[in-house]
């Protein structure tokens, strides 16, 4: 009886008893840029929008972000001047009466632009812009495969960028433009910060309980050694003072430490720090972030022995994983991840300002390249 009832119920079902929502129109496009993306550059757009048959005829409207537009399906457009252009494609259908749009930002570079290159990662992508008198324009580098990146450093001698991937347990190496990407070291445990000792040609990074180092010229992904072990509070950010030949690091769960690069003198110099993710050396001071409360991370400075602590900034939204110094402008830069902001200020914390803002960008691993 039960089986018969089931059969009757299913047998009486009509196709429109469980209606399937009609497919929607999805505007999509790809593009190529000539002249290596330097202005003037011609951009060729390929419309790859998905339009269901039942949606009817479709009209396309392009806005190129430079006060010009087009209604062609696959337009070709000349951008005469450098800048970041938000290109918007709108698709309008005649039967379903849909109005759907998609925007992408296209970077047209200035061949004559000069300044100091600034790099940062949002965890999965790497970006580059110039610090100069103009508003920053960020271009995405062709670095791929990052799972969750927090730290970077730039080898100014060989002009190589090194990027940690926390989740993948790797350090990647690439050229300053993002090309020739290779795995530099693998099989690591949660690497975050990076620092280079140019005198001994070694690179240092953290793991969950210490710090390791490797030879920059050795391409064996398994070549590295322990330098600091037994750290209970999870080292994150680290830096090297080339003058005193000292490694400094800040622990995620509290404390600032130092150790001489010859392996002697390991000691905690600021035990009261609530925890941080970044530390740098500028002249005779260290700069680091300090967890005061949720949503209130402080930026502080201190002498190299941990004395003379000074408060520089408060109210940073999350633990800082991007902290750097630009020597030409003599400014400290740091990332405020939740607000998608790169801040900068004088080394004493005065004149703070938002240098770059992009919602959702989660700036980490801020580092500077060679000025030109």
KEKE-3310 file (N, C-alpha, C; in steps of 0.2 Angstrom, whole numbers, plus 5000, padded with zeros to 4 digits):
npx = (5004:5010:5020:5013:5006:5017:5021:5010:5010:5022:5020:5010:5016:5020:5029:5030:5028:5039:5047:5060:5072:5074:5088:5101:5107:5124:5137:5152:5170:5186:5203:5216:5232:5242:5259:5266:5258:5261:5257:5255:5242:5234:5219:5211:5196:5187:5171:5164:5151:5138:5122:5106:5095:5082:5082:5082:5086:5101:5109:5124:5134:5148:5159:5173:5180:5187:5180:5174:5165:5156:5146:5149:5151:5163:5174:5188:5200:5209:5220:5226:5233:5243:5236:5224:5210:5193:5184:5168:5156:5139:5125:5110:5095:5081:5069:5069:5072:5083:5096:5112:5129:5147:5163:5180:5197:5209:5226:5236:5252:5265:5278:5288:5288:5294:5301:5299:5297:5284:5278:5265:5255:5239:5236:5233:5236:5249:5254:5260:5266:5271:5280:5279:5276:5263:5246:5244:5245:5241:5247:5243:5254:5261:5261:5257:5247:5247:5242:5240:5247:5258:5270:5284:5300:5313:5326:5338:5350:5351:5339:5327:5311:5305:5293:5282:5272:5260:5250:5254:5267:5279:5292:5292:5301:5304:5306:5307:5296:5287:5289:5297:5294:5298:5299:5307:5310:5303:5292:5290:5285:5272:5278:5280:5287:5301:5319:5334:5351:5364:5378:5382:5375:5362:5345:5332:5318:5303:5296:5283:5288:5301:5315:5322:5335:5343:5354:5355:5360:5359:5349:5342:5328:5326:5337:5341:5342:5340:5339:5334:5326:5313:5304:5290:5280:5276:5285:5283:5285:5301:5317:5333:5347:5359:5370:5373:5373:5362:5348:5331:5315:5297:5284:5269:5261:5266:5280:5296:5311:5329:5344:5361:5369:5379:5375:5375:5369:5355:5340:5325:5319:5308:5297:5284:5275:5260:5258:5262:5264:5274:5290:5303:5319:5325:5337:5343:5333:5319:5304:5287:5272:5259:5248:5234:5220:5206:5203:5211:5226:5242:5255:5272:5288:5305:5321:5336:5339:5327:5323:5315:5302:5290:5274:5266:5255:5237:5222:5223:5216:5218:5231:5247:5254:5262:5274:5285:5299:5302:5316:5319:5308:5307:5297:5286:5278:5262:5251:5233:5223:5209:5203:5208:5219:5234:5244:5254:5267:5277:5293:5291:5278:5270:5260:5251:5243:5232:5239:5236:5220:5210:5196:5194:5207:5216:5230:5247:5263:5271:5284:5299:5306:5320:5324:5320)
npy = (4994:5006:5008:5009:5021:5030:5028:5033:5047:5052:5049:5058:5070:5085:5094:5107:5108:5110:5122:5128:5140:5153:5155:5167:5182:5185:5197:5197:5199:5199:5205:5212:5221:5232:5238:5235:5239:5252:5269:5278:5266:5253:5244:5229:5222:5208:5201:5190:5187:5179:5175:5169:5161:5163:5176:5185:5198:5207:5221:5230:5241:5251:5258:5267:5273:5285:5295:5292:5281:5266:5256:5244:5226:5220:5230:5241:5250:5266:5271:5285:5291:5288:5279:5273:5264:5262:5251:5248:5237:5235:5225:5224:5216:5211:5204:5197:5208:5212:5221:5220:5222:5223:5227:5231:5235:5243:5245:5258:5261:5273:5277:5286:5288:5290:5284:5276:5259:5251:5236:5225:5211:5204:5192:5182:5188:5199:5215:5231:5247:5265:5275:5292:5309:5308:5302:5285:5271:5255:5240:5223:5210:5196:5185:5169:5156:5158:5154:5158:5172:5182:5189:5198:5201:5211:5209:5219:5219:5209:5211:5204:5197:5190:5180:5174:5160:5156:5145:5136:5133:5138:5147:5159:5165:5178:5189:5207:5212:5202:5191:5175:5166:5155:5141:5144:5139:5125:5114:5120:5127:5136:5150:5167:5181:5189:5192:5199:5195:5203:5203:5190:5184:5178:5172:5175:5168:5165:5152:5142:5140:5146:5152:5151:5149:5152:5149:5162:5159:5146:5135:5123:5117:5112:5116:5123:5129:5128:5143:5150:5142:5134:5143:5148:5157:5159:5166:5179:5192:5198:5206:5213:5221:5228:5235:5233:5219:5211:5201:5204:5200:5199:5192:5183:5180:5188:5198:5205:5200:5197:5192:5190:5189:5180:5170:5172:5179:5178:5185:5191:5207:5216:5211:5214:5216:5214:5206:5204:5206:5212:5219:5231:5239:5255:5266:5269:5263:5252:5247:5242:5232:5231:5222:5228:5228:5220:5226:5237:5239:5244:5255:5255:5262:5259:5259:5250:5242:5239:5249:5265:5266:5271:5278:5277:5276:5272:5261:5253:5241:5227:5214:5219:5215:5221:5231:5245:5255:5270:5277:5289:5298:5297:5290:5280:5266:5256:5242:5242:5230:5227:5238:5240:5248:5257:5265:5279:5288:5301:5296:5298:5296:5307:5317:5307:5298:5292:5283:5274:5267:5253:5245:5229:5225:5220:5224:5217:5211:5222:5230:5238:5242:5245:5262:5273)
npz = (5000:5004:4995:4984:4986:4986:4973:4966:4970:4965:4952:4949:4949:4942:4929:4932:4945:4953:4950:4940:4943:4931:4921:4923:4916:4914:4915:4907:4904:4896:4894:4884:4885:4876:4872:4884:4894:4896:4895:4880:4878:4870:4873:4871:4871:4876:4875:4885:4890:4898:4891:4893:4881:4883:4888:4878:4866:4868:4874:4875:4885:4887:4899:4900:4910:4908:4904:4892:4881:4874:4863:4857:4855:4856:4860:4856:4864:4866:4879:4883:4893:4909:4923:4935:4929:4930:4922:4916:4912:4906:4904:4896:4894:4883:4884:4897:4904:4912:4920:4921:4928:4927:4934:4931:4936:4927:4924:4918:4915:4919:4909:4912:4926:4942:4958:4974:4974:4982:4989:4992:5000:4999:5005:4995:4983:4975:4975:4968:4969:4967:4978:4978:4973:4968:4968:4974:4963:4961:4954:4950:4952:4943:4952:4957:4965:4979:4995:5008:5012:5022:5024:5017:5009:5002:4991:4989:4983:4973:4967:4970:4975:4990:4997:5009:5012:5022:5024:5015:5019:5013:5005:4992:4978:4967:4952:4953:4946:4947:4939:4934:4945:4958:4969:4984:4997:5005:5015:5027:5043:5046:5041:5043:5044:5036:5034:5028:5029:5023:5024:5027:5017:5020:5023:5034:5043:5052:5062:5070:5083:5083:5074:5058:5046:5029:5015:5003:4990:4988:4980:4984:4990:5002:5010:5025:5042:5060:5070:5081:5094:5104:5107:5115:5113:5099:5087:5075:5067:5061:5061:5055:5062:5053:5058:5072:5071:5074:5077:5078:5085:5086:5096:5093:5104:5113:5119:5115:5107:5106:5097:5094:5078:5077:5085:5099:5115:5116:5121:5130:5127:5129:5138:5141:5131:5122:5111:5094:5076:5068:5065:5064:5061:5062:5060:5076:5083:5087:5079:5082:5083:5095:5104:5111:5114:5107:5091:5094:5091:5095:5088:5092:5097:5102:5111:5105:5116:5122:5130:5133:5128:5116:5112:5096:5087:5088:5089:5078:5067:5067:5072:5066:5050:5041:5040:5037:5032:5023:5017:5009:5009:5023:5031:5041:5037:5038:5038:5039:5041:5042:5038:5025:5022:5020:5030:5034:5043:5052:5059:5073:5075:5072:5061:5054:5041:5029:5016:5006:5001:4999:4999:5007:5004:5013:5018:5019:5023:5019:5010:5004:4988:4977:4975:4961)
capx = (5000:5014:5024:5008:5005:5023:5021:5005:5012:5028:5018:5006:5020:5020:5036:5030:5027:5045:5049:5068:5073:5077:5095:5102:5112:5131:5141:5159:5175:5193:5206:5224:5235:5248:5264:5268:5254:5263:5253:5248:5241:5227:5216:5207:5191:5183:5165:5162:5145:5133:5116:5102:5091:5075:5083:5080:5092:5105:5113:5130:5136:5154:5161:5180:5183:5191:5174:5172:5161:5155:5141:5151:5151:5170:5177:5196:5200:5216:5221:5232:5237:5243:5231:5220:5204:5188:5180:5162:5151:5132:5122:5103:5091:5075:5064:5070:5073:5089:5102:5118:5135:5153:5168:5187:5201:5214:5231:5240:5258:5269:5285:5293:5287:5300:5299:5301:5292:5281:5275:5261:5251:5233:5236:5233:5239:5254:5253:5266:5265:5277:5279:5281:5272:5257:5242:5247:5242:5243:5246:5244:5260:5259:5263:5251:5247:5248:5237:5239:5253:5259:5276:5289:5306:5315:5333:5340:5356:5349:5332:5322:5306:5303:5286:5280:5265:5259:5247:5258:5273:5284:5294:5293:5305:5302:5309:5304:5290:5283:5291:5302:5292:5300:5298:5314:5310:5297:5292:5291:5279:5269:5282:5277:5291:5307:5324:5340:5358:5368:5385:5383:5370:5357:5338:5329:5311:5300:5291:5278:5292:5308:5317:5326:5339:5345:5359:5352:5363:5357:5342:5339:5322:5327:5342:5340:5344:5337:5344:5331:5322:5310:5300:5283:5275:5275:5288:5280:5289:5308:5321:5340:5351:5366:5376:5375:5373:5357:5341:5325:5308:5291:5280:5262:5258:5269:5287:5301:5317:5334:5349:5366:5369:5384:5372:5375:5365:5348:5336:5319:5321:5302:5293:5277:5271:5254:5259:5262:5266:5279:5295:5308:5324:5326:5343:5345:5327:5315:5297:5284:5265:5257:5240:5231:5214:5203:5202:5215:5233:5246:5262:5277:5295:5309:5328:5338:5339:5320:5321:5312:5296:5285:5268:5266:5248:5233:5216:5224:5210:5221:5238:5250:5258:5265:5277:5291:5302:5304:5321:5319:5303:5308:5291:5285:5271:5260:5245:5228:5220:5202:5200:5211:5222:5241:5245:5261:5268:5284:5295:5289:5271:5267:5257:5248:5239:5231:5242:5232:5214:5206:5192:5195:5214:5220:5238:5251:5270:5273:5291:5301:5311:5325:5321:5323)
capy = (5000:5012:5009:5011:5028:5033:5028:5038:5053:5053:5048:5063:5076:5089:5097:5114:5108:5112:5126:5129:5147:5154:5157:5174:5185:5186:5200:5195:5201:5199:5211:5212:5228:5232:5242:5233:5242:5259:5274:5277:5259:5251:5239:5225:5219:5202:5201:5183:5187:5173:5177:5164:5162:5166:5183:5190:5202:5210:5227:5231:5248:5251:5265:5266:5277:5291:5300:5289:5275:5262:5251:5238:5220:5219:5237:5242:5257:5268:5275:5290:5294:5283:5279:5267:5266:5257:5249:5245:5234:5234:5221:5225:5211:5214:5200:5196:5215:5212:5225:5217:5225:5221:5232:5229:5241:5242:5250:5260:5264:5279:5275:5291:5288:5288:5284:5270:5254:5248:5230:5221:5206:5203:5185:5178:5192:5203:5222:5235:5254:5269:5281:5298:5315:5307:5297:5278:5267:5248:5235:5216:5206:5189:5180:5165:5150:5159:5151:5163:5175:5187:5192:5198:5205:5213:5208:5225:5218:5204:5213:5198:5198:5184:5180:5168:5157:5152:5139:5131:5131:5139:5154:5160:5170:5180:5195:5213:5212:5196:5185:5169:5163:5148:5139:5145:5134:5122:5110:5124:5127:5143:5156:5174:5187:5188:5197:5197:5197:5204:5202:5183:5182:5173:5175:5172:5168:5162:5146:5142:5140:5148:5155:5147:5153:5148:5153:5165:5157:5139:5134:5117:5119:5109:5118:5128:5127:5132:5148:5150:5136:5133:5149:5146:5162:5160:5172:5181:5197:5199:5211:5213:5228:5227:5239:5229:5212:5208:5199:5206:5197:5200:5185:5184:5180:5192:5198:5206:5197:5199:5188:5192:5184:5175:5165:5173:5184:5178:5187:5195:5214:5219:5205:5216:5217:5210:5202:5207:5202:5215:5223:5234:5243:5261:5269:5266:5261:5246:5249:5235:5232:5228:5220:5231:5225:5218:5232:5242:5237:5250:5255:5258:5262:5258:5259:5244:5237:5239:5255:5271:5264:5277:5276:5281:5275:5267:5260:5249:5236:5220:5213:5221:5210:5225:5237:5246:5262:5272:5282:5295:5302:5296:5289:5273:5263:5250:5240:5241:5225:5227:5244:5240:5254:5258:5271:5282:5294:5302:5291:5299:5295:5313:5318:5301:5299:5286:5284:5270:5264:5249:5240:5222:5223:5217:5224:5213:5210:5229:5230:5243:5240:5250:5268:5275)
capz = (5000:5005:4989:4979:4987:4983:4965:4964:4972:4961:4945:4948:4949:4935:4929:4934:4952:4956:4945:4940:4941:4924:4921:4923:4912:4918:4911:4908:4899:4897:4890:4883:4884:4872:4875:4891:4899:4897:4891:4878:4878:4867:4876:4867:4876:4873:4878:4886:4894:4897:4890:4891:4875:4884:4890:4873:4863:4873:4872:4879:4886:4891:4901:4900:4916:4906:4901:4885:4881:4868:4863:4853:4858:4858:4858:4856:4866:4867:4885:4881:4899:4914:4928:4936:4925:4932:4916:4918:4907:4908:4899:4896:4890:4880:4887:4904:4907:4916:4919:4925:4926:4930:4934:4932:4936:4922:4926:4913:4918:4916:4908:4915:4933:4947:4965:4978:4974:4988:4988:4998:4998:5003:5007:4989:4977:4977:4972:4967:4967:4968:4982:4975:4974:4965:4972:4973:4958:4962:4949:4952:4949:4940:4957:4958:4969:4986:4999:5014:5013:5027:5025:5011:5010:4995:4991:4985:4979:4967:4965:4970:4980:4993:4999:5013:5011:5029:5024:5010:5022:5008:5003:4985:4975:4960:4950:4955:4942:4948:4934:4936:4951:4960:4976:4986:5002:5006:5020:5033:5048:5047:5040:5042:5043:5033:5035:5025:5031:5017:5025:5027:5012:5022:5024:5040:5044:5058:5062:5076:5089:5083:5068:5054:5041:5024:5011:4998:4984:4988:4977:4987:4994:5009:5014:5030:5049:5065:5073:5087:5095:5110:5108:5117:5111:5092:5083:5069:5063:5063:5057:5056:5062:5051:5062:5078:5069:5079:5075:5083:5083:5091:5096:5092:5110:5118:5120:5110:5109:5101:5097:5090:5072:5079:5089:5106:5117:5115:5127:5129:5129:5131:5140:5143:5124:5122:5106:5088:5070:5063:5069:5059:5064:5059:5064:5083:5086:5084:5078:5082:5085:5101:5105:5118:5115:5101:5087:5096:5091:5095:5085:5097:5096:5108:5109:5104:5122:5124:5134:5130:5124:5114:5108:5090:5084:5092:5085:5072:5068:5068:5072:5060:5046:5036:5043:5033:5032:5017:5019:5005:5012:5030:5034:5043:5033:5041:5035:5044:5037:5042:5034:5018:5022:5021:5034:5035:5048:5053:5064:5080:5075:5070:5054:5051:5035:5025:5010:5001:5004:4995:5003:5006:5002:5019:5016:5023:5020:5016:5009:4998:4983:4976:4972:4954)
cpx = (5004:5018:5019:5007:5011:5023:5016:5007:5017:5025:5013:5010:5021:5027:5036:5028:5033:5049:5057:5068:5076:5084:5096:5108:5118:5135:5149:5164:5182:5196:5213:5226:5241:5253:5266:5264:5256:5259:5258:5247:5234:5225:5211:5202:5188:5177:5164:5156:5141:5126:5111:5097:5085:5076:5081:5087:5095:5109:5119:5132:5143:5156:5169:5184:5187:5186:5173:5169:5160:5149:5142:5151:5158:5174:5185:5196:5207:5215:5227:5236:5237:5238:5228:5212:5199:5183:5174:5158:5144:5129:5114:5099:5084:5069:5064:5070:5078:5094:5107:5124:5141:5159:5175:5191:5207:5220:5235:5246:5261:5276:5290:5292:5293:5297:5302:5296:5290:5277:5271:5257:5244:5231:5236:5236:5244:5253:5259:5264:5271:5275:5283:5276:5265:5253:5244:5242:5245:5242:5247:5250:5257:5262:5256:5252:5247:5242:5235:5245:5253:5265:5280:5295:5309:5323:5336:5346:5355:5342:5327:5317:5305:5297:5285:5273:5264:5256:5251:5264:5279:5286:5295:5298:5303:5306:5305:5297:5286:5285:5296:5300:5295:5299:5305:5315:5303:5297:5292:5285:5277:5274:5278:5282:5297:5312:5330:5346:5362:5375:5386:5378:5365:5350:5336:5321:5309:5296:5287:5282:5299:5309:5323:5330:5341:5350:5355:5354:5361:5350:5339:5334:5322:5333:5340:5342:5341:5342:5341:5326:5319:5306:5293:5278:5274:5278:5284:5284:5296:5311:5328:5343:5358:5372:5378:5375:5368:5351:5336:5319:5303:5287:5273:5258:5261:5276:5291:5307:5323:5340:5354:5367:5374:5382:5372:5370:5358:5344:5330:5321:5314:5297:5285:5273:5266:5254:5258:5264:5272:5284:5300:5313:5325:5331:5344:5338:5323:5308:5293:5276:5264:5250:5238:5225:5211:5201:5206:5222:5237:5253:5266:5284:5299:5317:5330:5339:5332:5318:5318:5306:5292:5280:5267:5259:5244:5227:5217:5219:5213:5228:5241:5254:5261:5268:5284:5293:5304:5309:5321:5314:5303:5301:5290:5278:5269:5253:5239:5223:5213:5199:5203:5215:5230:5242:5252:5261:5275:5286:5293:5281:5267:5265:5255:5243:5238:5234:5239:5226:5211:5202:5193:5202:5218:5228:5242:5258:5273:5281:5293:5306:5316:5322:5324:5319)
cpy = (5006:5013:5011:5018:5032:5034:5033:5045:5056:5053:5054:5070:5079:5092:5104:5114:5111:5116:5128:5136:5148:5157:5164:5176:5187:5190:5198:5198:5200:5204:5209:5220:5228:5237:5241:5237:5250:5264:5277:5269:5257:5244:5235:5221:5213:5201:5193:5182:5181:5176:5171:5166:5165:5173:5188:5193:5206:5216:5228:5239:5248:5258:5263:5269:5283:5296:5298:5283:5271:5257:5245:5232:5219:5225:5236:5249:5259:5273:5279:5291:5288:5284:5273:5268:5260:5256:5246:5243:5232:5230:5222:5220:5213:5210:5199:5203:5215:5218:5223:5221:5222:5226:5229:5235:5239:5247:5251:5264:5270:5277:5280:5292:5286:5288:5278:5265:5251:5241:5228:5216:5206:5196:5180:5181:5197:5209:5226:5242:5258:5274:5287:5304:5314:5302:5290:5275:5260:5244:5228:5213:5199:5184:5176:5159:5152:5157:5156:5166:5181:5191:5192:5202:5206:5213:5214:5224:5214:5206:5207:5199:5191:5185:5173:5166:5153:5146:5134:5129:5132:5146:5154:5165:5172:5187:5201:5214:5206:5190:5180:5167:5156:5147:5139:5140:5131:5117:5114:5124:5134:5149:5162:5179:5184:5193:5194:5200:5197:5202:5194:5180:5176:5176:5171:5172:5164:5156:5147:5142:5142:5152:5151:5152:5149:5153:5155:5162:5149:5138:5127:5119:5117:5111:5124:5125:5131:5137:5149:5145:5137:5140:5147:5151:5164:5166:5173:5186:5197:5204:5210:5220:5226:5230:5235:5221:5208:5207:5201:5202:5199:5194:5187:5184:5183:5192:5200:5204:5199:5193:5190:5187:5179:5170:5166:5178:5184:5180:5191:5202:5218:5213:5207:5217:5212:5205:5206:5203:5205:5219:5225:5238:5249:5265:5265:5264:5255:5249:5242:5237:5229:5228:5223:5228:5224:5225:5238:5240:5244:5249:5258:5258:5261:5258:5251:5239:5237:5244:5260:5270:5270:5275:5280:5281:5270:5266:5256:5243:5229:5220:5215:5216:5214:5231:5239:5253:5264:5278:5288:5300:5302:5295:5281:5271:5257:5249:5239:5237:5226:5233:5245:5246:5253:5265:5273:5288:5295:5297:5292:5299:5301:5313:5311:5303:5292:5287:5280:5267:5260:5244:5233:5220:5220:5218:5221:5213:5216:5229:5235:5240:5246:5256:5270:5281)
cpz = (5000:4998:4984:4979:4984:4976:4963:4964:4967:4953:4944:4948:4942:4935:4932:4942:4956:4951:4946:4939:4935:4925:4920:4919:4917:4913:4913:4903:4901:4893:4889:4882:4881:4875:4882:4896:4900:4892:4885:4876:4875:4871:4872:4871:4872:4877:4879:4890:4892:4897:4888:4885:4877:4887:4884:4870:4869:4870:4877:4879:4890:4893:4903:4906:4914:4902:4894:4886:4875:4869:4859:4858:4861:4856:4859:4858:4868:4874:4884:4887:4905:4919:4930:4934:4927:4925:4918:4912:4909:4902:4901:4891:4888:4883:4894:4908:4913:4915:4924:4923:4930:4929:4935:4932:4931:4923:4920:4916:4915:4915:4911:4923:4937:4954:4968:4977:4980:4985:4994:4995:5002:5005:5001:4983:4980:4972:4973:4965:4969:4973:4979:4977:4972:4970:4970:4968:4959:4956:4952:4949:4947:4945:4958:4963:4977:4989:5005:5016:5018:5027:5018:5013:5003:4995:4986:4981:4972:4964:4964:4976:4983:4997:5003:5012:5018:5028:5020:5014:5017:5008:4996:4984:4968:4959:4953:4952:4943:4943:4937:4943:4952:4967:4979:4992:5003:5012:5027:5037:5049:5046:5039:5040:5040:5034:5031:5028:5025:5018:5024:5021:5014:5023:5030:5040:5050:5057:5069:5083:5089:5076:5065:5049:5035:5020:5005:4991:4983:4986:4980:4992:5001:5013:5019:5037:5054:5068:5080:5088:5102:5112:5109:5114:5104:5089:5077:5065:5066:5058:5059:5057:5059:5054:5068:5077:5073:5075:5080:5080:5088:5090:5096:5099:5115:5119:5114:5112:5104:5102:5092:5084:5073:5083:5097:5108:5116:5122:5125:5131:5131:5132:5141:5136:5124:5116:5099:5082:5066:5068:5063:5064:5059:5063:5070:5086:5083:5084:5078:5084:5091:5102:5112:5119:5108:5097:5089:5097:5091:5091:5090:5094:5102:5106:5108:5110:5125:5129:5130:5125:5123:5110:5102:5087:5088:5087:5079:5073:5070:5069:5065:5057:5041:5039:5040:5034:5026:5018:5015:5008:5020:5033:5036:5040:5037:5038:5041:5040:5036:5038:5027:5017:5023:5024:5033:5040:5048:5058:5071:5080:5073:5062:5051:5046:5032:5018:5004:5004:4998:4999:5002:5004:5007:5018:5022:5020:5017:5016:5003:4994:4982:4972:4965:4952)
residu = (UNK:UNK:UNK:UNK:UNK:UNK:UNK:UNK:UNK:UNK:UNK:UNK:UNK:UNK:UNK:UNK:UNK:UNK:UNK:UNK:UNK:UNK:UNK:UNK:UNK:UNK:UNK:UNK:UNK:UNK:UNK:UNK:UNK:UNK:UNK:UNK:UNK:UNK:UNK:UNK:UNK:UNK:UNK:UNK:UNK:UNK:UNK:UNK:UNK:UNK:UNK:UNK:UNK:UNK:UNK:UNK:UNK:UNK:UNK:UNK:UNK:UNK:UNK:UNK:UNK:UNK:UNK:UNK:UNK:UNK:UNK:UNK:UNK:UNK:UNK:UNK:UNK:UNK:UNK:UNK:UNK:UNK:UNK:UNK:UNK:UNK:UNK:UNK:UNK:UNK:UNK:UNK:UNK:UNK:UNK:UNK:UNK:UNK:UNK:UNK:UNK:UNK:UNK:UNK:UNK:UNK:UNK:UNK:UNK:UNK:UNK:UNK:UNK:UNK:UNK:UNK:UNK:UNK:UNK:UNK:UNK:UNK:UNK:UNK:UNK:UNK:UNK:UNK:UNK:UNK:UNK:UNK:UNK:UNK:UNK:UNK:UNK:UNK:UNK:UNK:UNK:UNK:UNK:UNK:UNK:UNK:UNK:UNK:UNK:UNK:UNK:UNK:UNK:UNK:UNK:UNK:UNK:UNK:UNK:UNK:UNK:UNK:UNK:UNK:UNK:UNK:UNK:UNK:UNK:UNK:UNK:UNK:UNK:UNK:UNK:UNK:UNK:UNK:UNK:UNK:UNK:UNK:UNK:UNK:UNK:UNK:UNK:UNK:UNK:UNK:UNK:UNK:UNK:UNK:UNK:UNK:UNK:UNK:UNK:UNK:UNK:UNK:UNK:UNK:UNK:UNK:UNK:UNK:UNK:UNK:UNK:UNK:UNK:UNK:UNK:UNK:UNK:UNK:UNK:UNK:UNK:UNK:UNK:UNK:UNK:UNK:UNK:UNK:UNK:UNK:UNK:UNK:UNK:UNK:UNK:UNK:UNK:UNK:UNK:UNK:UNK:UNK:UNK:UNK:UNK:UNK:UNK:UNK:UNK:UNK:UNK:UNK:UNK:UNK:UNK:UNK:UNK:UNK:UNK:UNK:UNK:UNK:UNK:UNK:UNK:UNK:UNK:UNK:UNK:UNK:UNK:UNK:UNK:UNK:UNK:UNK:UNK:UNK:UNK:UNK:UNK:UNK:UNK:UNK:UNK:UNK:UNK:UNK:UNK:UNK:UNK:UNK:UNK:UNK:UNK:UNK:UNK:UNK:UNK:UNK:UNK:UNK:UNK:UNK:UNK:UNK:UNK:UNK:UNK:UNK:UNK:UNK:UNK:UNK:UNK:UNK:UNK:UNK:UNK:UNK:UNK:UNK:UNK:UNK:UNK:UNK:UNK:UNK:UNK:UNK:UNK:UNK:UNK:UNK:UNK:UNK:UNK:UNK:UNK:UNK:UNK:UNK:UNK:UNK:UNK:UNK:UNK:UNK:UNK:UNK:UNK:UNK:UNK:UNK:UNK:UNK:UNK:UNK:UNK:UNK:UNK:UNK:UNK:UNK:UNK:UNK:UNK:UNK:UNK:UNK:UNK:UNK)
# end
